[in-house]
């Protein structure tokens, strides 16, 4: 049966994996650093526990860790309980959600492997904002996108803030780096994908023109502000826009992505609406 260990000393080596999360030069999820995956809050920690990522430990206040005990049953994962004050000393800030888990990274597919098993893909360029990236992954999970290809200029999808904003769904949506960029987009064409570049340009076709029928499709999405580079858009089969009312000319990239994902998604029909 799972149990926890009480931690009263913030300097205890048992909780080193959770230390200095606010220190940019020492944080354990920093690219090029230890590369740990950090989950915050019981919902996201549960998704981490259910994912392929090897969980190293859980740290939290008693109430939150107690909530997770059924999920930790028969798992050889250390669980540490401490006060909110000691936890703040360990991680470097007060954590409202009351619990963290850390894990090692799991192997990701190659871009070619992801293309081989997917019908719809999101392809990202220049998405450097961690919250936008996390929201994109949450939208991809909710709206049936099979995977995400990471192009040039994107932040790490497994950065703590991205994991949190995605509500842990970045842990279940497969992703892979697409290199070289943007020449790697030719791999998508070779794999039979039709590529649509999403742009606010008024000369682009309405999104409804992007139809897949029984084929494969990829939505190419760029950063806030500058959007996609001309070099990336040159690889697209068509350029599409989301028609908008009034004088609004663009949307947040995660919001725009959600609309495009829904357009491409295939959703099961609820049983009560099926004809008999």
C-alpha positions as CSV (number, residue, x, y, z in Angstrom):
1,X,0.0,0.0,0.0
2,X,1.3,3.5,-0.9
3,X,2.5,5.7,1.9
4,X,4.2,9.0,2.2
5,X,7.3,10.5,4.0
6,X,7.1,13.7,6.0
7,X,9.5,16.4,5.1
8,X,10.2,19.2,7.6
9,X,13.6,20.3,6.4
10,X,13.5,22.3,3.2
11,X,17.2,21.4,2.6
12,X,16.5,17.7,2.6
13,X,18.2,16.0,-0.4
14,X,15.1,13.8,-0.8
15,X,13.3,16.6,-2.5
16,X,16.1,18.0,-4.7
17,X,14.2,17.2,-7.8
18,X,11.7,19.9,-6.8
19,X,14.2,22.6,-5.9
20,X,14.6,26.1,-7.3
21,X,11.8,26.0,-9.8
22,X,11.8,29.8,-10.1
23,X,15.6,30.1,-10.7
24,X,16.0,30.4,-14.5
25,X,19.6,29.1,-14.4
26,X,19.0,26.1,-12.2
27,X,15.4,25.0,-12.8
28,X,15.2,21.2,-13.4
29,X,13.0,21.5,-16.5
30,X,15.3,24.0,-18.3
31,X,16.2,23.0,-21.8
32,X,19.8,21.8,-21.7
33,X,19.5,21.1,-18.0
34,X,18.2,18.0,-16.3
35,X,15.2,17.8,-18.6
36,X,12.7,16.8,-15.9
37,X,9.0,17.0,-16.6
38,X,7.0,18.8,-13.8
39,X,3.3,18.5,-13.2
40,X,1.3,20.8,-11.0
41,X,-2.0,20.1,-9.3
42,X,-3.9,16.8,-8.7
43,X,-5.5,16.7,-12.2
44,X,-2.2,17.2,-14.1
45,X,-0.3,14.9,-11.7
46,X,-2.9,12.2,-12.3
47,X,-2.3,12.6,-16.1
48,X,1.4,12.4,-15.5
49,X,1.0,9.2,-13.5
50,X,-1.1,7.7,-16.3
51,X,1.4,8.7,-19.0
52,X,4.5,6.9,-20.4
53,X,6.7,9.4,-18.5
54,X,8.6,7.6,-15.6
55,X,7.5,9.5,-12.5
56,X,10.3,10.0,-10.0
57,X,8.5,11.5,-7.0
58,X,5.5,13.5,-5.7
59,X,5.6,16.4,-3.3
60,X,2.7,18.2,-1.7
61,X,0.7,19.2,1.3
62,X,-1.1,16.4,3.1
63,X,-4.6,16.9,1.6
64,X,-3.4,16.9,-2.0
65,X,-1.1,13.9,-1.6
66,X,-3.9,12.0,0.2
67,X,-6.1,12.6,-2.8
68,X,-3.5,10.9,-5.0
69,X,-2.9,7.8,-2.8
70,X,-5.3,5.6,-4.9
71,X,-3.3,6.6,-8.0
72,X,0.0,5.8,-6.2
73,X,-1.2,2.4,-5.0
74,X,1.1,-0.4,-6.1
75,X,3.5,2.1,-7.7
76,X,7.1,2.4,-6.5
77,X,7.0,6.2,-6.5
78,X,8.2,8.2,-3.4
79,X,5.6,10.6,-2.1
80,X,6.6,13.4,0.2
81,X,4.3,15.5,2.4
82,X,5.2,18.9,3.9
83,X,3.6,22.2,4.9
84,X,2.8,24.9,2.4
85,X,5.5,27.1,3.9
86,X,8.3,24.4,3.6
87,X,7.1,23.6,0.1
88,X,7.4,27.3,-0.9
89,X,11.0,27.3,0.4
90,X,11.8,24.2,-1.6
91,X,10.3,25.2,-4.9
92,X,11.0,28.9,-4.6
93,X,7.4,30.2,-4.6
94,X,4.0,29.6,-3.1
95,X,2.2,26.8,-5.0
96,X,-1.6,27.3,-5.0
97,X,-2.3,23.9,-6.4
98,X,-0.5,22.2,-3.4
99,X,1.2,19.3,-5.2
100,X,3.9,18.6,-7.7
101,X,5.2,15.5,-9.5
102,X,8.5,15.2,-11.4
103,X,9.2,12.6,-14.1
104,X,12.0,11.7,-16.6
105,X,11.3,12.3,-20.2
106,X,9.8,9.5,-22.3
107,X,11.0,8.7,-25.9
108,X,9.2,10.7,-28.5
109,X,8.5,9.4,-32.1
110,X,10.5,10.7,-35.0
111,X,8.7,13.1,-37.4
112,X,8.5,10.2,-39.9
113,X,7.0,7.8,-37.4
114,X,4.4,10.5,-36.4
115,X,3.4,11.1,-40.0
116,X,3.0,7.4,-40.7
117,X,0.4,6.9,-37.9
118,X,-1.5,10.2,-38.3
119,X,-4.4,11.6,-40.3
120,X,-4.2,15.2,-39.0
121,X,-1.2,17.1,-37.7
122,X,-0.5,20.6,-36.4
123,X,2.8,22.0,-37.5
124,X,4.3,24.9,-35.5
125,X,6.8,27.7,-36.3
126,X,7.9,30.3,-33.8
127,X,5.5,29.4,-31.0
128,X,7.8,30.6,-28.2
129,X,5.2,31.5,-25.6
130,X,4.8,28.6,-23.2
131,X,1.1,29.3,-22.4
132,X,0.2,29.5,-26.1
133,X,2.0,26.2,-26.7
134,X,0.3,24.5,-23.8
135,X,-3.1,25.8,-25.0
136,X,-2.4,24.4,-28.4
137,X,-1.7,21.0,-27.1
138,X,-4.9,21.0,-25.0
139,X,-6.9,22.0,-28.1
140,X,-5.2,19.3,-30.2
141,X,-6.1,16.7,-27.6
142,X,-9.7,17.9,-27.4
143,X,-10.3,18.3,-31.1
144,X,-8.8,15.1,-32.4
145,X,-5.5,16.2,-33.8
146,X,-3.2,13.1,-34.0
147,X,0.1,14.9,-33.3
148,X,2.2,18.0,-33.4
149,X,5.4,18.7,-35.4
150,X,7.7,21.3,-33.8
151,X,9.4,23.6,-36.3
152,X,12.0,26.4,-35.8
153,X,11.6,28.9,-33.0
154,X,9.3,27.0,-30.7
155,X,9.7,26.6,-27.0
156,X,9.9,23.2,-25.3
157,X,6.4,21.6,-25.0
158,X,7.5,19.9,-21.7
159,X,8.4,23.2,-20.0
160,X,6.5,23.4,-16.7
161,X,4.2,26.2,-17.7
162,X,3.3,24.5,-21.0
163,X,2.4,21.3,-19.1
164,X,0.3,23.2,-16.7
165,X,-1.7,25.2,-19.3
166,X,-2.2,22.1,-21.4
167,X,-3.8,20.5,-18.3
168,X,-1.4,17.6,-18.8
169,X,-2.6,16.9,-22.3
170,X,0.9,17.6,-23.7
171,X,1.8,14.3,-22.0
172,X,-0.7,12.4,-24.3
173,X,-0.4,14.1,-27.7
174,X,2.7,12.8,-29.5
175,X,5.1,15.4,-30.9
176,X,8.3,15.4,-32.8
177,X,10.8,18.0,-34.1
178,X,10.7,18.6,-37.8
179,X,14.1,19.3,-39.2
180,X,15.6,20.9,-41.3
181,X,13.2,23.8,-41.2
182,X,11.3,24.6,-43.4
183,X,12.6,22.1,-45.9
184,X,11.4,19.3,-43.6
185,X,7.9,20.1,-44.7
186,X,8.6,18.2,-47.9
187,X,8.4,15.1,-45.7
188,X,4.8,15.9,-45.1
189,X,4.1,16.1,-48.8
190,X,5.9,12.8,-49.4
191,X,3.7,11.2,-46.7
192,X,0.5,12.3,-48.5
193,X,-0.4,15.3,-46.3
194,X,-2.1,18.4,-47.7
195,X,-0.6,21.4,-46.0
196,X,-2.7,24.5,-45.2
197,X,-0.9,27.7,-43.8
198,X,-3.2,29.6,-41.5
199,X,-2.9,33.4,-42.0
200,X,-5.0,36.5,-41.4
201,X,-4.2,37.7,-44.9
202,X,-7.4,38.8,-46.6
203,X,-6.3,37.3,-49.9
204,X,-6.2,33.8,-48.4
205,X,-9.0,31.3,-48.9
206,X,-11.7,30.8,-46.2
207,X,-10.9,27.9,-43.9
208,X,-13.8,26.0,-45.4
209,X,-11.8,25.5,-48.6
210,X,-9.4,23.2,-46.6
211,X,-11.1,19.8,-47.2
212,X,-9.5,16.4,-46.6
213,X,-12.2,13.9,-47.7
214,X,-10.4,10.6,-47.0
215,X,-6.9,12.2,-47.1
216,X,-4.4,13.6,-44.7
217,X,-4.0,17.2,-43.6
218,X,-1.6,19.4,-41.7
219,X,-2.3,22.9,-40.3
220,X,0.7,25.2,-40.4
221,X,0.6,27.8,-37.5
222,X,3.0,30.7,-36.8
223,X,3.8,32.9,-33.9
224,X,1.8,35.8,-32.4
225,X,2.5,39.0,-34.2
226,X,4.8,38.1,-37.1
227,X,2.9,34.9,-38.0
228,X,4.4,32.4,-40.4
229,X,7.6,33.2,-42.3
230,X,7.3,33.5,-46.1
231,X,9.7,30.6,-46.4
232,X,7.3,28.3,-44.4
233,X,4.2,29.5,-46.2
234,X,5.9,28.8,-49.6
235,X,5.7,25.0,-48.7
236,X,2.0,25.1,-48.1
237,X,-0.5,23.7,-50.7
238,X,-2.9,26.6,-49.8
239,X,-3.2,29.6,-47.5
240,X,-6.4,29.8,-45.4
241,X,-7.9,32.3,-43.1
242,X,-10.7,32.4,-40.5
243,X,-13.4,34.8,-41.7
244,X,-14.1,37.3,-39.0
245,X,-16.7,40.1,-38.3
246,X,-16.0,43.7,-37.8
247,X,-12.5,45.2,-37.9
248,X,-10.9,42.3,-35.9
249,X,-8.1,41.0,-38.2
250,X,-6.6,38.2,-36.1
251,X,-7.0,35.8,-33.2
252,X,-4.7,34.5,-30.5
253,X,-2.8,31.6,-32.1
254,X,-4.2,28.9,-29.8
255,X,-7.8,30.2,-30.4
256,X,-7.2,30.2,-34.2
257,X,-5.7,26.7,-34.0
258,X,-8.8,25.4,-32.1
259,X,-11.1,26.6,-34.9
260,X,-8.9,25.0,-37.5
261,X,-8.6,21.8,-35.5
262,X,-12.4,21.6,-35.1
263,X,-12.8,22.0,-38.9
264,X,-10.5,19.0,-39.5
265,X,-11.7,16.9,-36.5
266,X,-13.7,13.7,-36.6
267,X,-15.9,13.3,-33.6
268,X,-17.9,10.4,-32.4
269,X,-21.7,11.0,-32.6
270,X,-23.3,10.8,-29.1
271,X,-25.4,7.7,-28.8
272,X,-28.6,9.6,-28.1
273,X,-28.3,11.3,-31.5
274,X,-27.7,8.2,-33.6
275,X,-30.5,7.0,-35.8
276,X,-31.8,3.5,-35.1
